[in-house]
Amino acid sequence: MDVKAKTKDGLKSRAYLVRLESRPELHPEDLGNGRHYLPIASYNLTNDEKRAICLSLRGLKVPTGFSSNIKRLVSMKDLMLTGFNAHDCHMMLTCFLPIAIRTIKPMT
């Protein structure tokens, strides 16, 4: 969800794409004075999409023992998910995230 401290998509990884001659739409642009612009990747979510995913995950109700209370893990202030353990992460990726994505990007 494009969290600044957690992303691995930085200048070094984009420079590697240049060396691989892959994904030219993601190549960094030199602005001069040692500054670079990194184009936004297609997998990054807009703030409206982040808000929609957080709202859909916040409204989930799961059976007792299936996972922890997902509502507690969603931060609407920061639009991110925090404080979940390995089992909750697994449930998030396999069960809940596909449902949340379908709510913001319905199939045509």
C-alpha positions as MATLAB code, in Angstrom:
seq = 'MDVKAKTKDGLKSRAYLVRLESRPELHPEDLGNGRHYLPIASYNLTNDEKRAICLSLRGLKVPTGFSSNIKRLVSMKDLMLTGFNAHDCHMMLTCFLPIAIRTIKPMT';
ca = [
       0.000    0.000    0.000;
       3.018    2.217   -0.681;
       4.193    2.703    2.918;
       7.367    4.806    2.719;
       9.442    2.885    5.288;
       8.322   -0.535    4.027;
       8.609   -0.271    0.247;
      11.466   -1.937   -1.623;
      10.726    0.089   -4.752;
      13.461    2.733   -4.609;
      16.048    4.345   -6.831;
      18.383    1.328   -6.748;
      15.680   -1.115   -7.816;
      14.518    1.248  -10.580;
      18.125    1.678  -11.798;
      18.342   -2.102  -11.971;
      15.331   -2.079  -14.316;
      17.281    0.282  -16.572;
      20.214   -2.156  -16.641;
      17.829   -5.016  -17.431;
      16.175   -2.891  -20.146;
      12.841   -3.849  -18.646;
       9.653   -1.865  -17.872;
      10.664    1.490  -19.439;
       7.596    3.176  -17.896;
       9.216    2.694  -14.464;
      12.688    4.012  -15.285;
      13.802    6.918  -13.059;
      14.009   10.355  -14.639;
      17.030   12.532  -13.815;
      15.984   16.015  -12.621;
      19.531   17.315  -12.229;
      21.407   18.229   -9.035;
      21.444   14.531   -8.054;
      17.631   14.377   -7.822;
      15.460   11.772   -9.519;
      11.745   11.335  -10.194;
      10.346    7.823   -9.789;
       7.172    7.347  -11.873;
       4.217    5.863  -10.017;
       3.874    2.117  -10.586;
       0.596    0.610  -11.744;
       0.303   -1.515   -8.593;
       0.250    1.500   -6.245;
      -3.152    2.446   -4.915;
      -4.613    5.934   -4.921;
      -5.851    7.383   -1.627;
      -9.463    6.700   -2.643;
      -8.611    3.059   -3.396;
      -6.735    2.729   -0.075;
      -9.721    4.205    1.754;
     -12.101    1.787   -0.018;
      -9.947   -1.235    0.874;
      -9.616   -0.117    4.496;
     -13.373    0.442    4.743;
     -14.152   -2.987    3.284;
     -11.661   -4.706    5.609;
     -12.968   -2.694    8.556;
     -16.462   -4.042    7.924;
     -15.409   -7.719    7.849;
     -16.807  -10.057   10.451;
     -15.178  -13.458   10.815;
     -16.106  -16.536   12.850;
     -14.527  -16.915   16.282;
     -11.106  -18.551   16.030;
     -10.724  -17.940   12.287;
      -8.493  -14.899   12.724;
      -8.154  -11.956   15.051;
     -10.528   -9.019   14.863;
      -9.581   -7.436   11.520;
     -11.318   -4.189   12.473;
      -8.618   -3.532   15.104;
      -5.835   -3.964   12.544;
      -7.108   -1.297   10.127;
      -5.982    2.288   10.675;
      -8.328    4.688    8.888;
      -6.204    7.660    9.934;
      -3.078    6.374    8.179;
      -4.935    4.191    5.619;
      -2.841    1.154    6.439;
      -2.904   -2.230    8.173;
      -0.836   -2.647   11.330;
      -0.115   -5.114   14.098;
      -1.127   -8.427   12.582;
       0.663  -11.723   13.168;
       1.697  -14.381   10.622;
      -1.658  -16.174   10.688;
      -3.568  -12.925   10.193;
      -1.227  -12.022    7.333;
      -1.909  -15.390    5.697;
      -5.669  -14.938    6.101;
      -5.367  -11.404    4.737;
      -3.540  -12.506    1.596;
      -5.564  -15.633    0.856;
      -9.086  -14.734    1.966;
      -9.709  -11.077    2.700;
      -7.575   -9.190    0.188;
      -9.210  -10.744   -2.912;
     -12.603   -9.752   -1.523;
     -11.422   -6.201   -0.789;
      -9.912   -5.837   -4.259;
     -13.155   -6.993   -5.869;
     -14.996   -4.249   -3.986;
     -12.840   -1.497   -5.478;
     -12.149   -3.021   -8.910;
     -15.248   -4.969   -9.979;
     -14.780   -7.361  -12.877;
     -16.255   -6.145  -16.142;
];
